[in-house]
Structures are given as structure tokens and as C-alpha cells.
Amino acid sequence: MAALDPKITYTSTPEEIEAMHGKFDAALAEVEANFGKAYPMIINGEDRSGENRFDVVAPAHTDMVLGTFPKGTHQDVDDAVATAKAYQKEWAALTPEERVEKIRSAANKIRERKFVISAIMIHEAGKSRTEAIGEVEEGADLLDYYATVYLENHAYVKQMGNEDPRERNKSVGRPFGVWGIMAPFNFPHALAAGPIAGALVTGNTVVFKPASATALSGYYLARTLLDGGIPAGALQFVTGGGEQVGNYLVHHPDIDGVVFTGSKETGMELYNSFSVVYPKPIIIEMGGKNPTIVTKNADLSKAVEGVARSAFGFSGQKCSACSRAYVDAAIYDEFMDRLVARTAEMKVGEPVDKATFVGPVIDEAAVARFEEAVQVAKAAGGTIRYGGERLTEGELAEGTFVAPTIVDGLPLDNELFKRELFLPFLAVGAVENLEQAVREANDVEYGLTAGIFTEDQDEIDYFFNNVEAGVVYANRKGGATTGAWPGSQAFSGWKGSGSSGKGALGSYYPSLFVREQSRTVVIDE
């Protein structure tokens, strides 16, 4: 029996991934041979095309068309929702064990194809090899983990008490029906696979719409799940713009629940408009403005590495990325010197290059946000300690590359400490003590992740008990604020970062896809 590949996560080192480069290069060649192909939507297991199409391009080479997809119509959405609705009761009628078996089979199919799927993401999203393979591993683990949680909770069936000895009472978690799931560009595999799994394992059916920028990753996920055993009626795949397809899907009368991952602005618009006739469940996973605190008792080697990896991995395009750091004034200068030196070592380049750590940002709109942020920093009297420019030398001229950027000297109430940028852009400020750092960390509308570096346990306890964030880390060299994993860290957004209070990747998440029904049977005396 062949040895299994070691699992790659977001905190894996270059040494841990070294043995996989041969398989990955072979997958890259397979993927690149299919560039420019026309891909379909998938409705009831059948390919569906359309007259109008859009291109998916590589951010590292914006003139490179990876594939084309249909601009879906209202009729396509109607057909997808009708198919999912027609099959939902049959899917829910399977035993929990039967659904779990299909979910786990699909997870194994993802693992079989992990190099091809991750090779697609390298080109389409601009991820590094570690980030791309890690995301596919996460997607497969999400399917398995939610299946395990569902069975451990007895499929959300619980015997209840009997006030009347003639009664037999139980609580049963029942599926809502059809869920619309819209995935973001930055985690096109994992942030689709997770909610799809949560919905399916609990007896719901799904209509899945990927972000248009990463429609190819969405297609390969849907195709892999169907090939892995998910029935054609249970999962529909539609593509197209947010207004024509996404908005119509969300507000379709036969959609019973929605999962959306994206910006706070769009998320709140959906949240406030989704329930019209009566309340429906909507799970909104939004952004973050994630802080790291470095106290005078920190191990600076850990702190520098953890902050740099979290700030600049995947070009800062993670909702959990570290975008601001508060550093004790006593160690500020040394920390900054070492952080700038470490950032200079991080290779910016082609995502396919195994040495690359920082790839392109997703599109020209992201470049424009970057250039605007640099101007805001300069106008406010900030100092660009590293980076601050678009990169156009050599091969980088063909894509949307910007330098990882570190800014300091800004007032701590400056907008760059408050506003989510989704860029490799880090604002750093000096503080007098931990209490001030935590106050500054909390003074934003977001509350997703936060990190601290200190060797003092009392400081760790104070941080955990007072910081307003759903995912908190101490002394995480592999990523100060990033790298949550299924079954290890529940990914719960507080404040403007999430709507449910229950984190994806955690044990409560599948329960969001069921509604409670109390059942009472009276036994004759």
C-alpha cells in the first residue's frame, strides 16, 4: 500500500511540502493543458451552457483566460432551485448514516484530486502552493468533521423528559429545505465545501454559486462532490453575476436559507433584506480588521514570524489576516527592524513558483485600493517602512502584484487601523501597555481573529478575557491571527464579522442548518 501524503495546513513549512512538488507539477501541467475551455453550469447532474459567457483570468497574467462560464439567467436559477426542492424530501428521508457515507465518499474524492484542485487555485486565485494545498485539505476535512459531529450528536435527535408518565417526548432537528450558498474568491474551495457539507449532511439540498473570479474552482468542487457520490438532485451549480444570479438566488421564494461569505457591506444588505414574509436563517460570514498585540514580554522571533506570515500570506486576502499590530514601546524599534527584515525575505512572485510566499492580489480593483491606502498613509504623516508600490518588474508586469507593505507613524485612530483593506498592508503602532493595546484592538466594528505574543501567562489570560474577537491565539509563530482548522479552532465572527455566534470549523456549525421540532406521543394506559 502506497504511503499517504503528509497533510498540509496553512501553517506548514516549506520543508513539509517539499515531497509534494513532483505531484503538484504534474497536476499543473494537466490543468494548464485545459486553459481556455468552456465550462458549464450543472443542474440535476446535467451540463448547462448559455449564450452569454464570462472569462475567468489569472491574476498573475491578466491576459490569460483560464476558462469561460455561462452568465446564468433567472430561468437557470429557477430550474436549479426547483430541482433542489423536488429532491430535498427524498434526500432527507435517507438515514443519517446513509447521508454521512456519501459525504465521506465525497471527501475522499476531494483528496484524490487535491493536486489538480489546488493547481487550479494557484492560477485562478493566486495562492501559493502551501495555501492552495492546505485549502483543499481543509475542504475535505470539513466534510469529514461535520459528518462526525452530526453523528456524535445523534443527528440532533434527543430524548426529552416526560412530565406526564403517559407521554414520550423528543426533540428532532429537521432540515430547513433548500439552501443558497455563495462562496468568496479568497477561499473558493473550503468556504464552499464547508457550508455545502453542513447543509447536505443535515438533510438539506443546495444551490451553489461561486464568486465569478474563481468560478473554475467552484466548478471543480461541484464536479468532484457529484463524482464522489452526492446525488444530482442534492447539489446544483450556477454561475453568473451578483445582480443577475446571486441576488435573484438569495431572494428566490423557494430558498429556505442562505450562507454568504464576503464583505460586511454586502453581508448586511443581504441580512436586512433576506427575510420578508417570515424569518429565514441566513449565515453571514464577513470580514475582519484583525489585531496582533506584542508585549514587552514577547519572544520577538515568534512575534515577527507570526505577524509577517499572517499579514502577507495570500497577499493579505484572508478575512483573518493580521492587518494591524500594537507593539509595546519598550521593544518597538527592535520589533520593527526585525519585521522589516523578515518581510524583505518573503518572495513576491509567480504563484506557481514553489519559493513564492506573496502572490498577486485578485484584480485591478484591489490594486486601486492598495494605491489609495498608500496615499492615505502618506497624507496622514505615516512612514512606509517597507513596500508601498505596485510591482511591475519582469514577469510581475503581467499581473496584479503589489509589495507587502508596512506602515507606522500613524495616529492610532487613523482609518488604516479601522478599515478592512483585504491587502498585504500592515499598520503598526506603539502602545504603553497591554490594557491600551486591548482597548485599541477592540475599537473597531469587526471581531473575527486576534493574536498576542507574550511569555507572561497573566497577560495571555487578560487578553483572552478582554479582547472582542471570536478566534484568539497566543504565541502562534505559524500565523498570529490565521490558520484555523476544522475541529481545532471554531471560526466564529463577533460584532460585524459574523451573524450566527457559532463558528464554521466548529462543533456547533452543522446545527445551524436544522430547526427544532418537538415530538410528543401519548401512550395509552
QUIFEN-V738468 format. One record per residue. N is the residue number from 1. RES is the residue in one letter. PSI is psi as a letter, one per 20 degrees, with the letter a starting at -180 (999 if undefined). Layout:
n:N res:RES psi:PSI
n:N res:RES psi:PSI
This chain:
n:1 res:M psi:p
n:2 res:A psi:q
n:3 res:A psi:q
n:4 res:L psi:q
n:5 res:D psi:q
n:6 res:P psi:q
n:7 res:K psi:p
n:8 res:I psi:p
n:9 res:T psi:r
n:10 res:Y psi:i
n:11 res:T psi:j
n:12 res:S psi:q
n:13 res:T psi:r
n:14 res:P psi:h
n:15 res:E psi:h
n:16 res:E psi:h
n:17 res:I psi:i
n:18 res:E psi:g
n:19 res:A psi:i
n:20 res:M psi:i
n:21 res:H psi:h
n:22 res:G psi:g
n:23 res:K psi:h
n:24 res:F psi:g
n:25 res:D psi:h
n:26 res:A psi:g
n:27 res:A psi:h
n:28 res:L psi:g
n:29 res:A psi:h
n:30 res:E psi:g
n:31 res:V psi:g
n:32 res:E psi:h
n:33 res:A psi:i
n:34 res:N psi:j
n:35 res:F psi:p
n:36 res:G psi:i
n:37 res:K psi:q
n:38 res:A psi:p
n:39 res:Y psi:q
n:40 res:P psi:r
n:41 res:M psi:r
n:42 res:I psi:o
n:43 res:I psi:p
n:44 res:N psi:k
n:45 res:G psi:i
n:46 res:E psi:q
n:47 res:D psi:p
n:48 res:R psi:p
n:49 res:S psi:b
n:50 res:G psi:r
n:51 res:E psi:h
n:52 res:N psi:p
n:53 res:R psi:r
n:54 res:F psi:q
n:55 res:D psi:q
n:56 res:V psi:p
n:57 res:V psi:r
n:58 res:A psi:p
n:59 res:P psi:h
n:60 res:A psi:h
n:61 res:H psi:n
n:62 res:T psi:i
n:63 res:D psi:j
n:64 res:M psi:o
n:65 res:V psi:o
n:66 res:L psi:h
n:67 res:G psi:r
n:68 res:T psi:q
n:69 res:F psi:q
n:70 res:P psi:q
n:71 res:K psi:n
n:72 res:G psi:q
n:73 res:T psi:r
n:74 res:H psi:h
n:75 res:Q psi:h
n:76 res:D psi:g
n:77 res:V psi:g
n:78 res:D psi:g
n:79 res:D psi:g
n:80 res:A psi:g
n:81 res:V psi:g
n:82 res:A psi:h
n:83 res:T psi:g
n:84 res:A psi:g
n:85 res:K psi:g
n:86 res:A psi:h
n:87 res:Y psi:i
n:88 res:Q psi:g
n:89 res:K psi:h
n:90 res:E psi:g
n:91 res:W psi:g
n:92 res:A psi:h
n:93 res:A psi:i
n:94 res:L psi:q
n:95 res:T psi:q
n:96 res:P psi:h
n:97 res:E psi:h
n:98 res:E psi:g
n:99 res:R psi:g
n:100 res:V psi:g
n:101 res:E psi:g
n:102 res:K psi:h
n:103 res:I psi:g
n:104 res:R psi:h
n:105 res:S psi:g
n:106 res:A psi:h
n:107 res:A psi:g
n:108 res:N psi:h
n:109 res:K psi:h
n:110 res:I psi:g
n:111 res:R psi:h
n:112 res:E psi:h
n:113 res:R psi:j
n:114 res:K psi:h
n:115 res:F psi:h
n:116 res:V psi:g
n:117 res:I psi:g
n:118 res:S psi:h
n:119 res:A psi:h
n:120 res:I psi:g
n:121 res:M psi:h
n:122 res:I psi:g
n:123 res:H psi:g
n:124 res:E psi:g
n:125 res:A psi:i
n:126 res:G psi:k
n:127 res:K psi:q
n:128 res:S psi:r
n:129 res:R psi:g
n:130 res:T psi:g
n:131 res:E psi:g
n:132 res:A psi:g
n:133 res:I psi:g
n:134 res:G psi:h
n:135 res:E psi:h
n:136 res:V psi:g
n:137 res:E psi:g
n:138 res:E psi:g
n:139 res:G psi:g
n:140 res:A psi:g
n:141 res:D psi:h
n:142 res:L psi:g
n:143 res:L psi:g
n:144 res:D psi:g
n:145 res:Y psi:g
n:146 res:Y psi:h
n:147 res:A psi:g
n:148 res:T psi:g
n:149 res:V psi:g
n:150 res:Y psi:g
n:151 res:L psi:h
n:152 res:E psi:h
n:153 res:N psi:j
n:154 res:H psi:k
n:155 res:A psi:k
n:156 res:Y psi:k
n:157 res:V psi:p
n:158 res:K psi:p
n:159 res:Q psi:p
n:160 res:M psi:r
n:161 res:G psi:r
n:162 res:N psi:n
n:163 res:E psi:h
n:164 res:D psi:p
n:165 res:P psi:i
n:166 res:R psi:i
n:167 res:E psi:q
n:168 res:R psi:o
n:169 res:N psi:q
n:170 res:K psi:q
n:171 res:S psi:p
n:172 res:V psi:p
n:173 res:G psi:o
n:174 res:R psi:q
n:175 res:P psi:q
n:176 res:F psi:h
n:177 res:G psi:d
n:178 res:V psi:p
n:179 res:W psi:p
n:180 res:G psi:p
n:181 res:I psi:p
n:182 res:M psi:o
n:183 res:A psi:q
n:184 res:P psi:r
n:185 res:F psi:h
n:186 res:N psi:h
n:187 res:F psi:m
n:188 res:P psi:i
n:189 res:H psi:f
n:190 res:A psi:h
n:191 res:L psi:j
n:192 res:A psi:g
n:193 res:A psi:h
n:194 res:G psi:g
n:195 res:P psi:h
n:196 res:I psi:g
n:197 res:A psi:g
n:198 res:G psi:g
n:199 res:A psi:g
n:200 res:L psi:g
n:201 res:V psi:h
n:202 res:T psi:j
n:203 res:G psi:j
n:204 res:N psi:r
n:205 res:T psi:r
n:206 res:V psi:p
n:207 res:V psi:o
n:208 res:F psi:p
n:209 res:K psi:o
n:210 res:P psi:r
n:211 res:A psi:q
n:212 res:S psi:h
n:213 res:A psi:h
n:214 res:T psi:l
n:215 res:A psi:h
n:216 res:L psi:g
n:217 res:S psi:g
n:218 res:G psi:g
n:219 res:Y psi:g
n:220 res:Y psi:h
n:221 res:L psi:g
n:222 res:A psi:g
n:223 res:R psi:h
n:224 res:T psi:g
n:225 res:L psi:g
n:226 res:L psi:g
n:227 res:D psi:h
n:228 res:G psi:i
n:229 res:G psi:i
n:230 res:I psi:p
n:231 res:P psi:q
n:232 res:A psi:h
n:233 res:G psi:i
n:234 res:A psi:h
n:235 res:L psi:p
n:236 res:Q psi:q
n:237 res:F psi:o
n:238 res:V psi:q
n:239 res:T psi:r
n:240 res:G psi:a
n:241 res:G psi:r
n:242 res:G psi:h
n:243 res:E psi:g
n:244 res:Q psi:h
n:245 res:V psi:g
n:246 res:G psi:g
n:247 res:N psi:h
n:248 res:Y psi:h
n:249 res:L psi:g
n:250 res:V psi:g
n:251 res:H psi:j
n:252 res:H psi:p
n:253 res:P psi:h
n:254 res:D psi:j
n:255 res:I psi:p
n:256 res:D psi:i
n:257 res:G psi:q
n:258 res:V psi:q
n:259 res:V psi:p
n:260 res:F psi:p
n:261 res:T psi:p
n:262 res:G psi:b
n:263 res:S psi:q
n:264 res:K psi:h
n:265 res:E psi:g
n:266 res:T psi:g
n:267 res:G psi:g
n:268 res:M psi:h
n:269 res:E psi:g
n:270 res:L psi:g
n:271 res:Y psi:g
n:272 res:N psi:i
n:273 res:S psi:i
n:274 res:F psi:g
n:275 res:S psi:o
n:276 res:V psi:g
n:277 res:V psi:g
n:278 res:Y psi:r
n:279 res:P psi:p
n:280 res:K psi:q
n:281 res:P psi:p
n:282 res:I psi:p
n:283 res:I psi:o
n:284 res:I psi:o
n:285 res:E psi:o
n:286 res:M psi:b
n:287 res:G psi:a
n:288 res:G psi:q
n:289 res:K psi:m
n:290 res:N psi:p
n:291 res:P psi:q
n:292 res:T psi:p
n:293 res:I psi:p
n:294 res:V psi:o
n:295 res:T psi:r
n:296 res:K psi:i
n:297 res:N psi:j
n:298 res:A psi:q
n:299 res:D psi:o
n:300 res:L psi:h
n:301 res:S psi:g
n:302 res:K psi:g
n:303 res:A psi:g
n:304 res:V psi:g
n:305 res:E psi:g
n:306 res:G psi:g
n:307 res:V psi:g
n:308 res:A psi:g
n:309 res:R psi:g
n:310 res:S psi:h
n:311 res:A psi:h
n:312 res:F psi:i
n:313 res:G psi:p
n:314 res:F psi:k
n:315 res:S psi:k
n:316 res:G psi:j
n:317 res:Q psi:l
n:318 res:K psi:q
n:319 res:C psi:i
n:320 res:S psi:j
n:321 res:A psi:q
n:322 res:C psi:o
n:323 res:S psi:i
n:324 res:R psi:q
n:325 res:A psi:p
n:326 res:Y psi:o
n:327 res:V psi:p
n:328 res:D psi:p
n:329 res:A psi:h
n:330 res:A psi:h
n:331 res:I psi:j
n:332 res:Y psi:g
n:333 res:D psi:g
n:334 res:E psi:g
n:335 res:F psi:g
n:336 res:M psi:g
n:337 res:D psi:g
n:338 res:R psi:h
n:339 res:L psi:g
n:340 res:V psi:g
n:341 res:A psi:g
n:342 res:R psi:h
n:343 res:T psi:h
n:344 res:A psi:h
n:345 res:E psi:i
n:346 res:M psi:p
n:347 res:K psi:p
n:348 res:V psi:p
n:349 res:G psi:a
n:350 res:E psi:p
n:351 res:P psi:h
n:352 res:V psi:i
n:353 res:D psi:p
n:354 res:K psi:i
n:355 res:A psi:i
n:356 res:T psi:p
n:357 res:F psi:h
n:358 res:V psi:o
n:359 res:G psi:b
n:360 res:P psi:r
n:361 res:V psi:r
n:362 res:I psi:h
n:363 res:D psi:a
n:364 res:E psi:h
n:365 res:A psi:h
n:366 res:A psi:h
n:367 res:V psi:g
n:368 res:A psi:g
n:369 res:R psi:h
n:370 res:F psi:g
n:371 res:E psi:h
n:372 res:E psi:h
n:373 res:A psi:h
n:374 res:V psi:g
n:375 res:Q psi:h
n:376 res:V psi:g
n:377 res:A psi:g
n:378 res:K psi:g
n:379 res:A psi:h
n:380 res:A psi:j
n:381 res:G psi:j
n:382 res:G psi:r
n:383 res:T psi:p
n:384 res:I psi:o
n:385 res:R psi:h
n:386 res:Y psi:q
n:387 res:G psi:c
n:388 res:G psi:j
n:389 res:E psi:q
n:390 res:R psi:q
n:391 res:L psi:p
n:392 res:T psi:j
n:393 res:E psi:p
n:394 res:G psi:c
n:395 res:E psi:h
n:396 res:L psi:i
n:397 res:A psi:h
n:398 res:E psi:i
n:399 res:G psi:a
n:400 res:T psi:m
n:401 res:F psi:p
n:402 res:V psi:q
n:403 res:A psi:q
n:404 res:P psi:p
n:405 res:T psi:p
n:406 res:I psi:p
n:407 res:V psi:p
n:408 res:D psi:a
n:409 res:G psi:j
n:410 res:L psi:q
n:411 res:P psi:q
n:412 res:L psi:i
n:413 res:D psi:j
n:414 res:N psi:q
n:415 res:E psi:h
n:416 res:L psi:i
n:417 res:F psi:i
n:418 res:K psi:h
n:419 res:R psi:p
n:420 res:E psi:p
n:421 res:L psi:h
n:422 res:F psi:l
n:423 res:L psi:r
n:424 res:P psi:m
n:425 res:F psi:o
n:426 res:L psi:p
n:427 res:A psi:p
n:428 res:V psi:p
n:429 res:G psi:q
n:430 res:A psi:q
n:431 res:V psi:r
n:432 res:E psi:h
n:433 res:N psi:r
n:434 res:L psi:h
n:435 res:E psi:g
n:436 res:Q psi:g
n:437 res:A psi:g
n:438 res:V psi:h
n:439 res:R psi:g
n:440 res:E psi:g
n:441 res:A psi:h
n:442 res:N psi:i
n:443 res:D psi:l
n:444 res:V psi:r
n:445 res:E psi:i
n:446 res:Y psi:r
n:447 res:G psi:l
n:448 res:L psi:f
n:449 res:T psi:r
n:450 res:A psi:q
n:451 res:G psi:q
n:452 res:I psi:q
n:453 res:F psi:o
n:454 res:T psi:q
n:455 res:E psi:j
n:456 res:D psi:o
n:457 res:Q psi:h
n:458 res:D psi:h
n:459 res:E psi:h
n:460 res:I psi:g
n:461 res:D psi:g
n:462 res:Y psi:g
n:463 res:F psi:g
n:464 res:F psi:h
n:465 res:N psi:i
n:466 res:N psi:i
n:467 res:V psi:q
n:468 res:E psi:n
n:469 res:A psi:q
n:470 res:G psi:i
n:471 res:V psi:o
n:472 res:V psi:q
n:473 res:Y psi:q
n:474 res:A psi:p
n:475 res:N psi:l
n:476 res:R psi:n
n:477 res:K psi:h
n:478 res:G psi:i
n:479 res:G psi:o
n:480 res:A psi:h
n:481 res:T psi:j
n:482 res:T psi:r
n:483 res:G psi:k
n:484 res:A psi:q
n:485 res:W psi:q
n:486 res:P psi:p
n:487 res:G psi:i
n:488 res:S psi:g
n:489 res:Q psi:o
n:490 res:A psi:p
n:491 res:F psi:m
n:492 res:S psi:p
n:493 res:G psi:p
n:494 res:W psi:r
n:495 res:K psi:c
n:496 res:G psi:j
n:497 res:S psi:i
n:498 res:G psi:r
n:499 res:S psi:i
n:500 res:S psi:h
n:501 res:G psi:j
n:502 res:K psi:p
n:503 res:G psi:p
n:504 res:A psi:q
n:505 res:L psi:i
n:506 res:G psi:r
n:507 res:S psi:i
n:508 res:Y psi:i
n:509 res:Y psi:g
n:510 res:P psi:h
n:511 res:S psi:i
n:512 res:L psi:i
n:513 res:F psi:j
n:514 res:V psi:q
n:515 res:R psi:q
n:516 res:E psi:p
n:517 res:Q psi:p
n:518 res:S psi:p
n:519 res:R psi:p
n:520 res:T psi:p
n:521 res:V psi:p
n:522 res:V psi:p
n:523 res:I psi:p
n:524 res:D psi:q
n:525 res:E psi:999
